[in-house]
Amino acid sequence: MKKIIKKKSSRDYLLFVMGINTGFRIGELLDLKVTDVMDEEGAFRLFLDYENKQQPIYLNEQVRRALKLHFQQKTPISTDYLFQSSRGHAPITRQQAYRIINEAAKHVGVTEKVGTHTLRKTFGYHAYVKGIAISLIQKRFNQATPSDTLKYIGIDKTEQQKIDVNL
């Protein structure tokens, strides 16, 4: 999916990469502005302070590479939305974000339902498989119980999970 989206648009690729690497809700992603990810000197921030999050969100190397690619193709203006619509100064809509993700999934043959929440769930699933405590993922997702979070990310509690801890 990444390759398909990357060929189409650096903005859409950035949306996908940020979605699967930060765990943001789609509304949170679409609210981001250039100043949220880039400082006054033009350097990418390592952490994103978002008003609804208790802790800053780490922008890993994959996100910073996608930002670099996007800003090589589009000169950033600090007041612009990060995922700005081509039809004005507003961000793309939630519906447009859904279409971007859904069309890429169909293109690669995914038959299951895929949408913007899939990005967030993917983040949670991979965090869990890599050994991040479900309580931390639950906190990031602001969910009531660990079992809610496990269900949300598609983990069967009775199933034995292999955990990859790479320190």
GROMACS elastic network, one bead per residue, 0.5 to 0.9 nm:
[ bonds ]
;  ai    aj funct       b0    kb
    1     4     6  0.51805   500
    1     5     6  0.61521   500
    1     6     6  0.84184   500
    1    16     6  0.89068   500
    1   101     6  0.83038   500
    1   104     6  0.55723   500
    1   105     6  0.62225   500
    1   107     6  0.79373   500
    1   108     6  0.64706   500
    2     5     6  0.52253   500
    2     6     6  0.58717   500
    2     7     6  0.85725   500
    2    13     6  0.66827   500
    2    16     6  0.73387   500
    2    17     6  0.78084   500
    2   104     6  0.82176   500
    3     6     6  0.50377   500
    3     7     6  0.62108   500
    3     8     6  0.87365   500
    3    13     6  0.84128   500
    4     7     6  0.54226   500
    4     8     6  0.65810   500
    4    13     6  0.86990   500
    4   104     6  0.62770   500
    4   107     6  0.78466   500
    4   108     6  0.81063   500
    5     8     6  0.51514   500
    5     9     6  0.62594   500
    5    10     6  0.78257   500
    5    12     6  0.62521   500
    5    13     6  0.52917   500
    5    16     6  0.79396   500
    5   100     6  0.77512   500
    5   101     6  0.82271   500
    5   104     6  0.64079   500
    6     9     6  0.55231   500
    6    10     6  0.57732   500
    6    11     6  0.84580   500
    6    12     6  0.71571   500
    6    14     6  0.82942   500
    7    10     6  0.76911   500
    7    13     6  0.83260   500
    8    11     6  0.89297   500
    8    12     6  0.75569   500
    8    13     6  0.80219   500
    9    12     6  0.52300   500
    9    13     6  0.61285   500
    9    14     6  0.85745   500
    9    70     6  0.84588   500
   10    14     6  0.60413   500
   10    15     6  0.85798   500
   10    66     6  0.75152   500
   10    67     6  0.85114   500
   10    69     6  0.66388   500
   10    71     6  0.84714   500
   10    73     6  0.73928   500
   10    74     6  0.87210   500
   11    14     6  0.51227   500
   11    15     6  0.62950   500
   11    16     6  0.87921   500
   11    66     6  0.87096   500
   11    67     6  0.86829   500
   11    70     6  0.60141   500
   11    74     6  0.89056   500
   11    82     6  0.79024   500
   11    83     6  0.61416   500
   11    84     6  0.81422   500
   12    16     6  0.63016   500
   12    17     6  0.86647   500
   12    83     6  0.77520   500
   12    97     6  0.80290   500
   12   100     6  0.69898   500
   12   101     6  0.86023   500
   13    16     6  0.51349   500
   13    17     6  0.61292   500
   13    18     6  0.84832   500
   13    66     6  0.70860   500
   13    70     6  0.82594   500
   14    17     6  0.50943   500
   14    18     6  0.58795   500
   14    19     6  0.82442   500
   14    63     6  0.72232   500
   14    65     6  0.89888   500
   14    66     6  0.52872   500
   14    67     6  0.64123   500
   14    69     6  0.84645   500
   14    70     6  0.69801   500
   14    82     6  0.89553   500
   14    83     6  0.83196   500
   15    18     6  0.53081   500
   15    19     6  0.59627   500
   15    20     6  0.87280   500
   15    26     6  0.89973   500
   15    29     6  0.74863   500
   15    30     6  0.85289   500
   15    66     6  0.89279   500
   15    82     6  0.88182   500
   15    83     6  0.71889   500
   15    97     6  0.81145   500
   16    19     6  0.51026   500
   16    20     6  0.63464   500
   16    21     6  0.85831   500
   16   100     6  0.88528   500
   16   101     6  0.74918   500
   16   116     6  0.89287   500
   16   119     6  0.70006   500
   17    20     6  0.54403   500
   17    21     6  0.60507   500
   17    22     6  0.84409   500
   17    62     6  0.70898   500
   17    63     6  0.60545   500
   17    66     6  0.69924   500
   17   119     6  0.85200   500
   18    21     6  0.51244   500
   18    22     6  0.57060   500
   18    23     6  0.78716   500
   18    24     6  0.79191   500
   18    29     6  0.78485   500
   18    59     6  0.81314   500
   18    62     6  0.83400   500
   18    63     6  0.57561   500
   18    66     6  0.82648   500
   18   119     6  0.85343   500
   19    22     6  0.57139   500
   19    23     6  0.58030   500
   19    24     6  0.60758   500
   19    25     6  0.77332   500
   19    26     6  0.75934   500
   19    29     6  0.74620   500
   19   116     6  0.81830   500
   19   117     6  0.88077   500
   19   118     6  0.86792   500
   19   120     6  0.59720   500
   19   122     6  0.84646   500
   19   123     6  0.74413   500
   20    23     6  0.61331   500
   20    24     6  0.83449   500
   20   118     6  0.82931   500
   20   120     6  0.59107   500
   20   121     6  0.78613   500
   20   122     6  0.57502   500
   20   124     6  0.84464   500
   20   126     6  0.89509   500
   21    24     6  0.85039   500
   21    58     6  0.88067   500
   21    59     6  0.76858   500
   21    60     6  0.73656   500
   21    62     6  0.77940   500
   21    63     6  0.70569   500
   21   119     6  0.83100   500
   21   120     6  0.82625   500
   21   122     6  0.84441   500
   21   123     6  0.57392   500
   22    57     6  0.67633   500
   22    58     6  0.72256   500
   22    59     6  0.71519   500
   22    60     6  0.85134   500
   22    63     6  0.86667   500
   22   120     6  0.76157   500
   22   123     6  0.66978   500
   23    57     6  0.89953   500
   23   119     6  0.71454   500
   23   121     6  0.73931   500
   23   122     6  0.80237   500
   23   123     6  0.53333   500
   23   124     6  0.67867   500
   23   140     6  0.77421   500
   23   141     6  0.75558   500
   24    27     6  0.80040   500
   24    28     6  0.59419   500
   24    29     6  0.61610   500
   24   119     6  0.83950   500
   24   120     6  0.61967   500
   24   123     6  0.89221   500
   24   140     6  0.88478   500
   24   141     6  0.82721   500
   25    28     6  0.52538   500
   25    29     6  0.64190   500
   25    30     6  0.87968   500
   25   116     6  0.79760   500
   25   117     6  0.70844   500
   25   119     6  0.84967   500
   25   120     6  0.65123   500
   25   141     6  0.87216   500
   26    29     6  0.50675   500
   26    30     6  0.61552   500
   26    31     6  0.86258   500
   26    94     6  0.69572   500
   26    97     6  0.79088   500
   26   116     6  0.62193   500
   26   117     6  0.72595   500
   26   119     6  0.85907   500
   26   120     6  0.82706   500
   27    30     6  0.51700   500
   27    31     6  0.62158   500
   27    32     6  0.89644   500
   27    93     6  0.89694   500
   27    94     6  0.71582   500
   28    31     6  0.52137   500
   28    32     6  0.67056   500
   28    50     6  0.84527   500
   28    52     6  0.89165   500
   29    32     6  0.55123   500
   29    82     6  0.82975   500
   29    83     6  0.79860   500
   30    33     6  0.83001   500
   30    81     6  0.74649   500
   30    82     6  0.72863   500
   30    83     6  0.60591   500
   30    84     6  0.82515   500
   30    91     6  0.60087   500
   30    92     6  0.69805   500
   30    93     6  0.77247   500
   30    94     6  0.78037   500
   30    97     6  0.87602   500
   31    81     6  0.68993   500
   31    82     6  0.78963   500
   31    83     6  0.82591   500
   31    91     6  0.72539   500
   32    35     6  0.81910   500
   32    36     6  0.62419   500
   32    37     6  0.80607   500
   32    50     6  0.89104   500
   32    80     6  0.88225   500
   32    81     6  0.58578   500
   32    82     6  0.56140   500
   32    83     6  0.75373   500
   32    91     6  0.87250   500
   33    36     6  0.53850   500
   33    37     6  0.73175   500
   33    38     6  0.89992   500
   33    78     6  0.70891   500
   33    79     6  0.63693   500
   33    80     6  0.56247   500
   33    83     6  0.78633   500
   33    84     6  0.87551   500
   34    37     6  0.56215   500
   34    38     6  0.59993   500
   34    39     6  0.86893   500
   34    76     6  0.67883   500
   34    77     6  0.68541   500
   34    79     6  0.63911   500
   34    80     6  0.58569   500
   34    81     6  0.60203   500
   34    82     6  0.52000   500
   34    83     6  0.89757   500
   35    38     6  0.51007   500
   35    39     6  0.62400   500
   35    40     6  0.78099   500
   35    77     6  0.84728   500
   35    78     6  0.50740   500
   35    79     6  0.67637   500
   35    80     6  0.81946   500
   35    81     6  0.87913   500
   35    82     6  0.87150   500
   36    39     6  0.77288   500
   36    45     6  0.79251   500
   36    48     6  0.65056   500
   36    49     6  0.76620   500
   36    50     6  0.83654   500
   36    78     6  0.86410   500
   36    82     6  0.86080   500
   37    43     6  0.84518   500
   37    44     6  0.56887   500
   37    45     6  0.53447   500
   37    46     6  0.81578   500
   37    47     6  0.80395   500
   37    48     6  0.65416   500
   37    59     6  0.85216   500
   37    64     6  0.89672   500
   37    67     6  0.84720   500
   37    82     6  0.85283   500
   38    41     6  0.78760   500
   38    42     6  0.56814   500
   38    43     6  0.54838   500
   38    45     6  0.55542   500
   38    78     6  0.80145   500
   39    42     6  0.53958   500
   39    43     6  0.55353   500
   39    44     6  0.63855   500
   39    45     6  0.65380   500
   39    78     6  0.89033   500
   40    43     6  0.74842   500
   40    78     6  0.84527   500
   41    44     6  0.89694   500
   44    47     6  0.89067   500
   44    59     6  0.87431   500
   44    64     6  0.67373   500
   44    67     6  0.79650   500
   44    68     6  0.84316   500
   45    48     6  0.67610   500
   45    58     6  0.87579   500
   45    59     6  0.72762   500
   45    64     6  0.84202   500
   46    57     6  0.83593   500
   46    58     6  0.58959   500
   46    59     6  0.52220   500
   46    60     6  0.71732   500
   46    61     6  0.89680   500
   46    64     6  0.83111   500
   47    56     6  0.56654   500
   47    57     6  0.52712   500
   47    59     6  0.55955   500
   47    60     6  0.86650   500
   48    55     6  0.89518   500
   48    56     6  0.53311   500
   48    58     6  0.63799   500
   48    59     6  0.69503   500
   49    52     6  0.88223   500
   49    53     6  0.74258   500
   49    54     6  0.88185   500
   49    55     6  0.72837   500
   49    57     6  0.64551   500
   50    53     6  0.54742   500
   50    54     6  0.82235   500
   50    55     6  0.81249   500
   50    56     6  0.66529   500
   50    57     6  0.75431   500
   51    54     6  0.79319   500
   53    56     6  0.68025   500
   53    57     6  0.79246   500
   53   140     6  0.75803   500
   54   139     6  0.88740   500
   54   140     6  0.82321   500
   55   140     6  0.85941   500
   59    62     6  0.79627   500
   59    63     6  0.57635   500
   59    64     6  0.65761   500
   60    63     6  0.54169   500
   60    64     6  0.63398   500
   60    65     6  0.87530   500
   61    64     6  0.50320   500
   61    65     6  0.60564   500
   61    66     6  0.85497   500
   62    65     6  0.51758   500
   62    66     6  0.62426   500
   62    67     6  0.86311   500
   63    66     6  0.50931   500
   63    67     6  0.61242   500
   63    68     6  0.85949   500
   64    68     6  0.61189   500
   64    69     6  0.86134   500
   65    68     6  0.50075   500
   65    69     6  0.61774   500
   65    70     6  0.85772   500
   66    69     6  0.50736   500
   66    70     6  0.61125   500
   66    71     6  0.85873   500
   67    70     6  0.50964   500
   67    71     6  0.60859   500
   67    72     6  0.84941   500
   68    71     6  0.52203   500
   68    72     6  0.60717   500
   68    73     6  0.87627   500
   69    72     6  0.51860   500
   69    73     6  0.66233   500
   69    74     6  0.87864   500
   70    73     6  0.53407   500
   70    74     6  0.61077   500
   70    75     6  0.85757   500
   70    76     6  0.89816   500
   71    75     6  0.55879   500
   71    76     6  0.61377   500
   72    75     6  0.68127   500
   72    76     6  0.89530   500
   76    79     6  0.85609   500
   76    80     6  0.72047   500
   76    82     6  0.85214   500
   77    80     6  0.54393   500
   77    81     6  0.87203   500
   78    81     6  0.82577   500
   80    83     6  0.83321   500
   80    84     6  0.67909   500
   80    89     6  0.68899   500
   80    90     6  0.81791   500
   80    91     6  0.85203   500
   81    85     6  0.84466   500
   81    89     6  0.73718   500
   81    90     6  0.68113   500
   81    91     6  0.56859   500
   81    92     6  0.89423   500
   82    91     6  0.74108   500
   83    90     6  0.84788   500
   83    91     6  0.53086   500
   83    92     6  0.61096   500
   84    87     6  0.83570   500
   84    88     6  0.76502   500
   84    89     6  0.62867   500
   84    90     6  0.57562   500
   84    92     6  0.56706   500
   85    88     6  0.59468   500
   85    89     6  0.65627   500
   85    90     6  0.58808   500
   85    91     6  0.50386   500
   85    93     6  0.80243   500
   86    89     6  0.79038   500
   86    90     6  0.87417   500
   86    91     6  0.87357   500
   86    92     6  0.80971   500
   87    90     6  0.79260   500
   87    92     6  0.88299   500
   88    91     6  0.83170   500
   90    93     6  0.85236   500
   92    95     6  0.81431   500
   92    96     6  0.61304   500
   92    97     6  0.68565   500
   93    96     6  0.50913   500
   93    97     6  0.63194   500
   93    98     6  0.86040   500
   94    97     6  0.50309   500
   94    98     6  0.61622   500
   94    99     6  0.86661   500
   94   116     6  0.81303   500
   95    98     6  0.50024   500
   95    99     6  0.62439   500
   95   100     6  0.87208   500
   96    99     6  0.50026   500
   96   100     6  0.62377   500
   96   101     6  0.87989   500
   97   100     6  0.51460   500
   97   101     6  0.64432   500
   97   102     6  0.85496   500
   97   115     6  0.83132   500
   97   116     6  0.67748   500
   98   101     6  0.53388   500
   98   102     6  0.58820   500
   98   103     6  0.83405   500
   98   114     6  0.83819   500
   98   115     6  0.53182   500
   98   116     6  0.54132   500
   98   117     6  0.89518   500
   99   102     6  0.50634   500
   99   103     6  0.57403   500
   99   104     6  0.83438   500
   99   115     6  0.78655   500
   99   116     6  0.88724   500
  100   103     6  0.55154   500
  100   104     6  0.63527   500
  100   105     6  0.87699   500
  100   115     6  0.87326   500
  100   116     6  0.89359   500
  101   104     6  0.53444   500
  101   105     6  0.62518   500
  101   106     6  0.87649   500
  101   114     6  0.70851   500
  101   115     6  0.59052   500
  101   116     6  0.66172   500
  101   118     6  0.86875   500
  101   119     6  0.86482   500
  102   105     6  0.51108   500
  102   106     6  0.62217   500
  102   107     6  0.85629   500
  102   113     6  0.81063   500
  102   114     6  0.56177   500
  102   115     6  0.56667   500
  102   116     6  0.82013   500
  103   106     6  0.51235   500
  103   107     6  0.60607   500
  103   108     6  0.88050   500
  104   108     6  0.64531   500
  104   109     6  0.87542   500
  104   110     6  0.87695   500
  105   108     6  0.53964   500
  105   109     6  0.63469   500
  105   110     6  0.51908   500
  105   111     6  0.78424   500
  105   112     6  0.87747   500
  105   113     6  0.89313   500
  105   114     6  0.67969   500
  105   115     6  0.88190   500
  106   109     6  0.50268   500
  106   110     6  0.53892   500
  106   111     6  0.68113   500
  106   114     6  0.86947   500
  107   110     6  0.75883   500
  110   113     6  0.80923   500
  110   114     6  0.79991   500
  111   114     6  0.82851   500
  113   118     6  0.87118   500
  114   117     6  0.78166   500
  114   118     6  0.58984   500
  114   119     6  0.88312   500
  115   118     6  0.53606   500
  115   119     6  0.75582   500
  116   119     6  0.57098   500
  116   120     6  0.74066   500
  117   120     6  0.52264   500
  117   121     6  0.61549   500
  117   122     6  0.84957   500
  118   122     6  0.59141   500
  118   123     6  0.85797   500
  118   153     6  0.88963   500
  119   122     6  0.51217   500
  119   123     6  0.64158   500
  119   124     6  0.88716   500
  120   123     6  0.51539   500
  120   124     6  0.64128   500
  120   125     6  0.86867   500
  120   141     6  0.87534   500
  120   153     6  0.84996   500
  121   124     6  0.50561   500
  121   125     6  0.60059   500
  121   126     6  0.85672   500
  121   152     6  0.67903   500
  121   154     6  0.79533   500
  122   125     6  0.50986   500
  122   126     6  0.61311   500
  122   127     6  0.84136   500
  122   153     6  0.70731   500
  123   126     6  0.54418   500
  123   127     6  0.60741   500
  123   128     6  0.86139   500
  123   153     6  0.85124   500
  124   127     6  0.50973   500
  124   128     6  0.61149   500
  124   129     6  0.86234   500
  124   134     6  0.87840   500
  124   137     6  0.63536   500
  124   138     6  0.87966   500
  124   141     6  0.84477   500
  124   149     6  0.83328   500
  124   150     6  0.88088   500
  124   152     6  0.85666   500
  124   153     6  0.59335   500
  125   128     6  0.52058   500
  125   129     6  0.62141   500
  125   130     6  0.86320   500
  125   150     6  0.83798   500
  125   152     6  0.88871   500
  125   153     6  0.52134   500
  125   154     6  0.72547   500
  125   155     6  0.76508   500
  126   129     6  0.50305   500
  126   130     6  0.60307   500
  126   131     6  0.86611   500
  126   132     6  0.87820   500
  126   153     6  0.89962   500
  127   130     6  0.51898   500
  127   131     6  0.65327   500
  127   132     6  0.53951   500
  127   133     6  0.82918   500
  127   134     6  0.86497   500
  127   137     6  0.75360   500
  128   131     6  0.52406   500
  128   133     6  0.65538   500
  128   134     6  0.63597   500
  128   137     6  0.75274   500
  128   150     6  0.88445   500
  128   153     6  0.87765   500
  128   163     6  0.77161   500
  129   132     6  0.73201   500
  129   161     6  0.73382   500
  129   162     6  0.68891   500
  129   163     6  0.50474   500
  129   164     6  0.62617   500
  129   165     6  0.84628   500
  130   162     6  0.87755   500
  130   163     6  0.56055   500
  130   165     6  0.55239   500
  130   166     6  0.74668   500
  131   134     6  0.85414   500
  131   162     6  0.89934   500
  131   163     6  0.54551   500
  131   164     6  0.60940   500
  131   165     6  0.55329   500
  131   166     6  0.85727   500
  132   135     6  0.83880   500
  132   136     6  0.69424   500
  132   137     6  0.72297   500
  132   165     6  0.86047   500
  133   136     6  0.54168   500
  133   137     6  0.66763   500
  133   138     6  0.86859   500
  134   137     6  0.50437   500
  134   138     6  0.59278   500
  134   139     6  0.84885   500
  134   146     6  0.61151   500
  134   147     6  0.88140   500
  134   149     6  0.73252   500
  134   150     6  0.74541   500
  135   139     6  0.61416   500
  135   140     6  0.86676   500
  135   145     6  0.81941   500
  135   146     6  0.60550   500
  135   149     6  0.85821   500
  136   140     6  0.61989   500
  136   141     6  0.85940   500
  137   140     6  0.50033   500
  137   141     6  0.61210   500
  137   142     6  0.83658   500
  137   143     6  0.87503   500
  137   146     6  0.84181   500
  137   149     6  0.73515   500
  138   141     6  0.51458   500
  138   142     6  0.58614   500
  138   143     6  0.53142   500
  138   144     6  0.74313   500
  138   145     6  0.69247   500
  138   146     6  0.59528   500
  138   147     6  0.89761   500
  138   148     6  0.80885   500
  138   149     6  0.55887   500
  138   150     6  0.85295   500
  139   143     6  0.65105   500
  139   144     6  0.85070   500
  140   143     6  0.80179   500
  141   149     6  0.77690   500
  143   146     6  0.76340   500
  143   148     6  0.67204   500
  143   149     6  0.64772   500
  144   147     6  0.85716   500
  144   148     6  0.67746   500
  144   149     6  0.80972   500
  145   148     6  0.51958   500
  145   149     6  0.65800   500
  145   150     6  0.88284   500
  146   149     6  0.50463   500
  146   150     6  0.61688   500
  146   151     6  0.85897   500
  147   150     6  0.50014   500
  147   151     6  0.60957   500
  147   152     6  0.84404   500
  147   157     6  0.77883   500
  148   151     6  0.51941   500
  148   152     6  0.60526   500
  148   153     6  0.87488   500
  149   153     6  0.62268   500
  149   154     6  0.85297   500
  149   155     6  0.86050   500
  150   153     6  0.53588   500
  150   154     6  0.61599   500
  150   155     6  0.50599   500
  150   156     6  0.70447   500
  150   157     6  0.71515   500
  151   154     6  0.50879   500
  151   155     6  0.57439   500
  151   156     6  0.69155   500
  151   157     6  0.82375   500
  152   155     6  0.77031   500
  155   158     6  0.87263   500
  155   159     6  0.76740   500
  155   161     6  0.85056   500
  156   159     6  0.53190   500
  156   160     6  0.83893   500
  156   161     6  0.89057   500
  157   160     6  0.76572   500
  157   161     6  0.87358   500
